[in-house]
Amino acid sequence: MHGQQADAGQAEAGEAVLAQALAAFQTALGPRLIAAYALGSLAHGGFSPLVSDVDLGLVLDDPFRIKDRFTIRGVTSAVRAGGSPLHQRLSVFWGTPSTLRGAVNGGRFPPLDRLDLLEYGRLLAGADARDGVARPGRAELMVAGAQFALGALGGDPDLGDRVKGLVTRDKRGDDPVREVRTPALLASRGPRRVTKVVLFPVRFLFTAATGRVGTNALAAEHYLASPGVPAAGLVAAAVGWRAEPPAEDVAAELLGRELMPLYLHYIDDHIARLDEAGRQRLAGRFRRWRARLLA
């Protein structure tokens, strides 16, 4: 019970942003909004005001309209301007029943987030609209995770604009490959950046192996139970850093020992998976990412 109360207290600020965003979308979309869901850690647990995103899923009535994109973008920008760091971390996923079935292209519900909707989505408003949502297969999830990783963690300019949470180049012009190669630089960016850089590969490994949503807790548990994996100390520490950040020099020292082995393990795992799936071009990008890390 005490743990549940602590989780609820941690999530309170995120829930407030979620409620504000929902109200804004209900006003903007009116009866076209048929369902709204909490996604991510506000749905499956483990929310941390220090590092987590605020993820909202919207299902609009058919037919899909091009102008919906501009409405969603405008409301999202207005809520993000609300002033707090959590407002700025609002991420909105949306579609219509036909786009979520895969019958029509459009909206923004990538495979990993569509699976999150199916497995963990918490209905906030409207009637549950998940019947008929296309469940992504393991290969689709693995490829989507690989593309995300190349953009967010590998500095791939062709994929960087397609990711959330981490950008290919930050405001100071630094490439994430440089951050992995320069642990003191990464540690200076704070716990949100550090924990994402450490735990995203762990989550992608989990999803590729299981076909399930890679929550931080489940993915770390799965990784740490695997025999012979590198960077076990860093992965375990990063889970704790989401709530209690370490001193910068402590983080830099552990990152310096274990982050590169973690990345090489992840990249080598996915090169093999992508080759096996017939995605040689994507595997080639992973090989180039590996070479950049070791250059």
C-alpha positions in Angstrom: 0.0 0.0 0.0 2.8 2.4 0.9 4.4 1.9 -2.5 1.1 2.5 -4.3 0.7 5.8 -2.4 4.2 6.8 -3.3 3.6 6.1 -7.0 0.3 8.1 -6.8 2.2 11.0 -5.3 4.9 10.9 -7.9 2.3 10.9 -10.7 0.1 13.7 -9.4 1.9 16.5 -11.3 1.8 14.4 -14.5 -1.8 13.7 -14.1 -2.5 17.4 -13.7 -0.8 18.1 -17.1 -2.7 15.2 -18.6 -6.0 16.6 -17.4 -5.2 20.1 -18.7 -4.2 18.7 -22.1 -7.4 16.5 -22.3 -9.6 19.5 -21.5 -7.9 21.5 -24.3 -8.4 18.7 -26.8 -12.0 18.2 -25.8 -12.6 21.9 -26.5 -10.8 21.9 -29.8 -12.1 18.6 -31.2 -15.6 18.4 -29.7 -17.5 15.3 -30.6 -14.8 14.1 -33.0 -12.8 13.0 -29.9 -14.2 9.6 -29.2 -11.6 8.3 -26.7 -8.6 9.6 -24.8 -6.0 7.5 -23.0 -3.1 7.9 -20.6 0.0 6.1 -22.1 3.5 5.5 -21.0 4.5 5.5 -17.4 1.3 7.3 -16.3 -0.5 4.2 -17.5 1.8 1.3 -16.7 3.5 2.8 -13.6 7.0 4.1 -12.7 6.3 7.8 -13.5 9.0 10.1 -12.3 8.4 13.9 -12.4 12.2 14.3 -12.8 12.6 12.4 -16.1 9.2 11.0 -17.5 7.2 12.2 -20.4 3.5 12.9 -20.2 2.0 10.7 -22.9 -1.6 11.1 -24.2 -3.4 9.0 -26.8 -6.4 10.4 -28.8 -8.8 8.5 -31.0 -10.8 10.8 -33.4 -13.9 9.8 -35.3 -13.5 8.8 -38.9 -12.9 10.0 -41.6 -9.3 11.0 -41.1 -8.7 14.6 -42.1 -5.4 16.3 -43.0 -6.3 19.3 -41.0 -6.5 17.2 -37.8 -2.7 17.2 -37.8 -2.6 21.0 -37.5 -5.3 21.0 -34.8 -3.4 18.5 -32.8 -0.1 20.3 -33.3 -1.6 23.7 -32.3 -3.2 22.4 -29.1 -0.1 20.5 -28.1 2.0 23.6 -28.5 -0.4 25.7 -26.5 -0.3 23.1 -23.6 3.5 22.8 -23.8 3.7 26.5 -23.2 2.1 26.0 -19.8 5.3 26.8 -18.0 6.5 23.7 -16.2 9.0 21.1 -17.4 6.2 18.5 -17.4 4.1 20.7 -19.7 7.0 20.8 -22.1 7.2 17.0 -22.1 3.7 16.4 -23.3 3.7 14.0 -26.2 0.4 13.3 -28.1 -0.3 10.2 -30.2 -3.5 10.2 -32.3 -5.4 8.5 -35.0 -8.8 7.3 -36.1 -10.3 3.8 -36.0 -9.4 3.4 -39.7 -5.8 4.5 -39.3 -5.4 2.4 -36.1 -6.6 -0.6 -38.1 -4.1 0.1 -40.8 -6.8 0.7 -43.4 -5.8 4.3 -44.0 -2.5 6.1 -43.6 -2.4 9.0 -41.2 -2.2 10.2 -37.6 0.7 9.5 -35.2 0.6 6.1 -33.5 3.9 4.3 -34.2 4.0 0.6 -33.6 5.6 0.8 -30.1 3.0 3.3 -28.9 0.2 1.4 -30.6 1.2 -1.6 -28.5 1.4 0.5 -25.4 -2.2 1.6 -26.2 -3.3 -2.0 -26.5 -1.5 -3.3 -23.4 -1.6 -0.5 -21.0 -3.7 2.4 -22.3 -5.8 3.9 -19.4 -9.1 5.3 -20.6 -9.5 8.9 -19.6 -12.6 10.0 -21.5 -15.1 8.6 -24.1 -15.8 5.0 -24.9 -13.0 2.4 -25.3 -12.0 2.4 -29.0 -9.3 -0.3 -29.1 -11.4 -3.0 -30.8 -9.8 -3.6 -34.2 -6.6 -1.8 -33.5 -3.8 -3.6 -35.4 -1.5 -5.3 -33.0 2.1 -4.9 -34.3 4.1 -8.0 -34.7 7.5 -8.6 -33.2 9.4 -7.8 -36.4 7.5 -4.6 -36.9 8.3 -3.6 -33.3 12.0 -4.4 -33.7 12.3 -2.4 -36.8 10.4 0.6 -35.4 12.6 0.5 -32.3 15.7 0.3 -34.5 14.7 3.4 -36.5 13.9 5.3 -33.3 17.3 4.3 -31.8 19.2 5.4 -34.9 17.5 8.8 -34.8 17.5 9.4 -31.1 20.7 7.7 -30.0 22.7 7.1 -33.2 22.6 10.7 -34.6 21.2 9.5 -37.9 20.0 12.7 -39.7 17.5 10.8 -41.8 15.7 9.5 -38.8 16.2 12.2 -36.1 13.1 14.1 -36.9 10.9 11.0 -36.3 11.6 10.5 -32.6 10.4 12.0 -29.4 12.1 12.6 -26.0 15.7 12.7 -27.5 16.7 14.7 -30.5 19.4 14.0 -33.0 21.2 17.2 -32.2 20.5 19.3 -29.1 20.6 23.1 -28.9 24.4 23.0 -28.3 24.9 21.1 -31.6 26.1 17.9 -29.9 25.5 14.5 -31.6 24.4 11.6 -29.2 27.3 9.5 -30.5 29.6 12.2 -28.9 27.7 11.9 -25.7 28.3 8.1 -25.5 32.0 8.6 -26.3 32.3 11.5 -23.8 30.7 10.3 -20.5 31.4 13.6 -18.6 29.5 15.5 -21.3 26.5 13.1 -21.0 26.6 13.3 -17.2 26.5 17.1 -17.3 23.2 16.9 -19.2 21.3 15.7 -16.1 19.3 12.6 -15.1 16.6 12.9 -17.8 19.1 12.7 -20.6 21.3 10.2 -18.9 18.6 7.7 -18.0 17.1 7.8 -21.4 20.5 7.2 -23.1 21.1 4.2 -20.8 17.6 2.7 -20.6 16.4 3.1 -24.2 18.7 0.3 -25.6 17.6 -1.9 -22.7 13.9 -1.3 -23.5 14.5 -2.0 -27.2 16.3 -5.3 -26.4 13.4 -6.4 -24.3 10.8 -5.6 -26.9 12.8 -7.3 -29.7 13.1 -10.4 -27.5 9.6 -10.6 -26.1 7.2 -8.6 -28.4 6.0 -6.7 -25.3 6.1 -3.0 -24.3 9.5 -2.3 -22.8 8.7 -0.5 -19.6 11.8 0.6 -17.7 11.2 -1.8 -14.8 10.3 -4.8 -16.9 13.1 -4.2 -19.4 15.8 -3.7 -16.7 14.6 -6.8 -14.8 14.8 -8.9 -18.0 18.2 -7.5 -18.9 19.7 -8.1 -15.5 18.4 -11.7 -15.4 20.2 -12.4 -18.7 23.5 -14.2 -18.1 26.7 -12.5 -19.2 25.3 -9.2 -20.3 27.6 -6.1 -19.9 26.8 -3.0 -17.9 24.6 -4.6 -15.3 25.7 -2.1 -12.7 24.9 0.9 -15.0 21.5 -0.5 -15.9 20.6 -1.1 -12.3 21.9 2.3 -11.3 20.0 4.1 -14.1 16.7 2.7 -12.9 17.4 4.3 -9.5 18.6 7.6 -11.0 15.1 8.2 -12.5 14.0 9.1 -8.9 17.3 10.0 -7.2 20.0 11.4 -9.5 23.6 10.8 -8.6 26.4 13.2 -8.2 27.7 14.2 -11.7 31.1 12.7 -11.1 29.7 9.4 -9.9 27.5 9.1 -13.0 30.4 10.0 -15.3 32.6 7.4 -13.7 30.1 4.6 -14.1 29.1 5.7 -17.6 32.8 5.8 -18.6 33.2 2.1 -17.6 29.9 0.6 -18.8 28.0 2.7 -21.4 30.1 1.8 -24.4 29.9 -2.0 -23.7 26.1 -1.6 -23.3 25.8 0.1 -26.7 28.0 -2.4 -28.5 26.0 -5.2 -27.0 22.7 -3.6 -28.2 24.0 -2.8 -31.6 25.5 -6.2 -32.2 22.2 -7.8 -31.1 20.2 -5.7 -33.5 22.6 -6.2 -36.4 21.9 -9.9 -36.2 18.2 -9.5 -35.8 17.9 -7.0 -38.7 20.0 -9.2 -41.0 17.8 -12.2 -40.1 14.7 -10.1 -40.8 16.0 -9.2 -44.2 16.5 -5.5 -43.3 20.0 -5.3 -44.6 19.9 -1.5 -45.2 18.9 -0.9 -41.6 21.5 -3.3 -40.4 24.1 -1.4 -42.5 23.1 1.8 -40.6 23.7 0.0 -37.3 27.1 -1.1 -38.6 28.0 2.5 -39.4 26.7 3.6 -36.0 29.0 1.0 -34.4 32.0 2.3 -36.4 31.3 5.9 -35.4 31.2 4.9 -31.7 34.6 3.2 -32.0 36.3 5.7 -34.3 
